């Protein structure tokens, strides 16, 4: 029978992790729990096993940094001088710097892409969909044809009016000439 006695905060302190990490372990099933009065209570034995795993992992990392392997034999001996340790730390530092630069470059690319996406979204909002554009274009072409026909009709009407006006003017001039002729003839008689 498992005993549940440790809170999330206590477990986080015990394992030197955050409460969010504890929540992830619970969610993944790595740690079992019980809920009592809306509080998550964890099993102490499972936490001890996890703590031992973390301790051995930390031990391996520190051993790798502080001990060097002898290529000729299987034995492991302590680092004799601090320069080797400094070299390893410098190597880790350089790797870290390189990864940091790569992350910065990728962040810049992401930022530029986000800006471009914003620009494209703004363009899309002001654009007309292609079917709507084609429909509007066809309507504009039809309106243009109708207006051109009306213009042609108006031009022909204007020409007809000019012709009528010219004919009336010529007829009026002829009438004036005939009237003047009869007036002069009547005056001489």
C-alpha positions in Angstrom: 0.0 0.0 0.0 1.4 3.3 -1.1 1.6 6.3 1.3 0.8 9.7 -0.1 2.3 12.4 2.2 4.3 14.8 0.1 2.9 18.0 -1.4 3.9 19.4 -4.8 6.0 22.2 -3.2 7.8 19.7 -0.9 8.5 17.4 -3.9 9.9 20.3 -5.9 12.2 21.3 -3.1 13.3 17.7 -2.6 14.1 17.1 -6.3 15.4 20.6 -7.0 12.9 21.2 -9.8 9.9 23.5 -10.3 6.3 22.6 -9.4 5.6 22.7 -13.1 8.1 19.9 -13.6 6.4 17.9 -10.8 3.0 18.5 -12.7 4.6 17.1 -15.9 5.8 14.0 -14.1 2.3 13.5 -12.6 0.7 14.0 -16.0 3.1 11.6 -17.8 2.5 9.0 -15.1 6.0 9.0 -13.8 4.6 10.0 -10.3 1.4 8.7 -8.9 -0.8 11.0 -6.8 -4.0 11.5 -4.8 -6.1 14.5 -4.5 -7.2 15.5 -1.1 -9.2 18.7 -0.7 -8.1 20.0 -4.1 -4.4 19.4 -3.2 -2.1 17.0 -5.0 -0.3 14.6 -2.6 2.5 12.5 -3.9 4.0 9.2 -2.9 7.2 9.6 -0.9 8.8 6.3 -2.1 8.5 7.3 -5.7 10.0 10.6 -5.0 13.0 8.9 -3.2 13.6 6.7 -6.3 13.4 9.8 -8.5 15.8 11.7 -6.2 18.3 8.8 -6.4 18.1 8.8 -10.2 18.7 12.6 -10.2 21.6 12.2 -7.8 23.3 9.5 -9.9 22.8 11.7 -13.0 24.4 14.7 -11.3 27.2 12.4 -10.1 27.9 11.3 -13.7 28.0 14.8 -15.0 30.4 16.0 -12.3 32.5 12.9 -12.7 32.8 13.6 -16.4 34.0 17.1 -15.7 36.3 16.3 -12.8 37.7 12.9 -13.8 39.4 11.9 -17.0 39.5 8.6 -18.7 42.8 6.9 -19.3 42.9 5.8 -22.9 45.2 2.8 -22.3 43.3 1.3 -19.4 39.7 1.1 -18.2 40.4 3.0 -15.0 39.2 6.5 -14.3 41.5 8.9 -12.5 40.9 12.3 -11.1 41.8 15.4 -13.2 45.4 16.1 -12.2 45.4 19.8 -13.0 42.8 22.4 -13.3 43.9 23.4 -16.8 42.2 20.3 -18.2 39.0 21.2 -16.3 39.4 24.8 -17.6 39.7 23.4 -21.1 36.6 21.4 -20.8 34.7 24.3 -19.3 36.0 26.6 -22.1 34.8 24.0 -24.6 31.4 23.9 -23.0 31.3 27.7 -23.0 32.2 27.9 -26.7 29.5 25.4 -27.5 27.0 27.4 -25.5 28.0 30.6 -27.2 27.7 29.0 -30.7 24.2 27.7 -29.8 23.3 31.1 -28.4 24.3 32.7 -31.7 22.3 30.2 -33.7 19.3 30.8 -31.5 19.7 34.6 -32.0 19.9 34.1 -35.8 16.8 31.9 -35.8 15.0 34.5 -33.7 15.8 37.2 -36.2 14.5 35.0 -39.0 11.3 34.3 -37.0 10.9 38.1 -36.4 11.4 38.9 -40.1 8.9 36.2 -41.0 6.4 37.5 -38.5 6.7 41.0 -40.0 6.2 39.6 -43.5 3.2 37.6 -42.4 1.7 40.8 -40.9 2.3 42.7 -44.2 0.7 39.9 -46.2 -2.3 39.7 -43.8 -2.7 43.5 -44.3 -2.6 43.1 -48.1 -5.0 40.2 -48.0 -7.5 42.3 -46.0 -7.5 45.0 -48.7 -7.5 42.6 -51.6 -10.6 41.4 -53.5 -11.0 37.6 -54.0 -10.3 36.6 -57.6 -13.8 35.5 -58.4 -15.1 38.8 -57.1 -12.5 40.6 -59.0 -13.4 38.9 -62.2 -17.0 39.5 -61.7 -16.4 43.2 -61.0 -14.1 43.4 -64.1 -16.8 41.9 -66.3 -19.4 44.4 -64.9 -16.9 47.3 -65.6 -16.4 46.1 -69.2 -20.2 45.9 -69.7 -20.7 49.4 -68.2 -17.9 50.7 -70.5 -19.7 49.2 -73.6 -23.0 50.7 -72.6 -21.4 54.1 -72.0 -19.5 53.8 -75.4 -22.9 53.0 -77.1 -24.5 56.0 -75.4 -21.6 58.2 -76.5 -21.9 57.0 -80.1 -25.7 57.7 -80.1 -25.1 61.2 -78.6 -22.5 62.0 -81.2 -24.9 60.9 -84.0 -27.7 63.0 -82.5 -25.3 66.0 -82.3 -24.4 65.5 -86.0 -28.1 65.2 -86.9 -28.8 68.4 -84.9 -25.9 70.2 -86.6 -27.2 69.1 -90.0 -30.7 70.1 -89.2 -29.5 73.5 -87.9 -27.4 73.9 -91.1 -30.4 73.1 -93.3 -32.6 75.5 -91.4 -29.9 78.2 -91.6 -29.6 77.7 -95.4 -33.3 77.7 -95.8 -33.5 80.9 -93.7 -30.8 82.6 -95.8 -32.7 81.6 -99.0 -35.9 83.0 -97.6 -34.2 86.2 -96.6 -32.7 86.5 -100.1 -36.1 85.8 -101.7 -37.8 88.3 -99.3 -35.1 90.9 -100.1 -35.6 90.2 -103.9 -39.4 90.6 -103.7 -39.0 93.7 -101.5 -36.6 95.3 -104.0 -38.8 94.3 -106.9 -41.8 95.7 -105.2 -39.9 98.9 -104.5 -38.9 99.4 -108.1 -42.3 98.9 -109.4 
